[in-house]
């Protein structure tokens, strides 16, 4: 696989996770796997772009794990607390997807 193939695999995994009825650990498992494969590729290519892509891919993976922690907590009963809880979930997922986008763009700069 080359950098473009890894980038496409990540995008496909994120699309599938977002399309899932419930975005939880099961839905993001493919995202974690695609990020790990791309990170291994980026580290193997070396160079500044490879190192930067590996760092960004690691950070995206951490952000998906942070999102998963928000889904594992019980929803509060009070309406205002539920809104806060859902807001945190949306923000965590948004950060993860945004970082994934940055990682994919950096991965695209790697030339094989």
N, C-alpha and C positions, 0 to 999 in steps of 0.2 A: 504494500500500500504506500502511496505517496501522501504528501501533505494535504492535497485536495481531497483525496479519498477519506482521510481521517476527519477533515473538516466536515465533509458531507455526512459521515457516520454520526458525528456529534449532533449536527443539525437534525438529522432524522430521529435520533434518540430523544432529543429535547421536544421535537414536534409530537412524538408518540406519548411522551410523559404528560405534556400539556393537554393533549386530547383525551387522556384517560379520565374516566368518570370521577376518580378521586386521586389526587396527586399525593402519593405517599411513598414510602420506601420501596414498595414493589414497582411503582411507576417510574421511579428514578434510578432503579438498579441498572438499566441499560445506559443511562447517562453516565453513571459512575464508571461503568466498563469502557465506554467509548472515550471518556476523558483519560482513563488510565492507559489505554492503548495509544492514544495520541501523545500523551506525556512520554511514554517509553520511546516512541518514534522521535519526538523532539529532542530528548536527551541524547539519543543515538546519533542524531545529525550534528549535534554540537553547534558551535558558532554562537554569535550573539542572539540571533533570531531564535535558534533552537532553545537556548537557555531562557530567554524571555518567554517563549511560548510555554515551556515547562512550568515556569513560575505562575503564569496566568492560568494554566490548566489546573494546577494544584489549588490555586485560590478559588477557582470556580467550583471545584469539588468540595472544598471546605464550606462554601456558601450553600451548596445543595444540602450538605449535612446539617447546617444550621437551620435551613428551612424544614428539614425532616424533624428536627427537634421541636419545632413549633407545632407540627401536626400531631405529635405524640402526647401533647398536654391536653388535659380536659378543658372543654370550653366552659367559661364562667356562666353562671346563671343570670346575673344582672345584665340588662341590655347594653348599658354603656361599656361594661367590661368585655362583653362579647364583641362589640364593635372594635375595641382596642385590640383584642386578640386576633380578629380577622385581619385588621389593618397590619399587624405585625407579620402575619403569614404572607399577605400580599407583598409587603415590602421585602421580606426575605426572599421570596421567589423572584421578584423583580430584580433584586441585586444579583442573584445567581444567574439568571438569564442574561442580564447585561454583561456580567463578567465573562460568561461563556461566549458572547458575541465578540468581546475584545480578544479572547484567547483564539477564537477561530480566525479573526483577522490577522493576528500575529502568526498563527500557524500557516496561513496562506502566503506569508512572506518567505517561508522556508523554500529554498530551491533544492531540488534533488539532483 
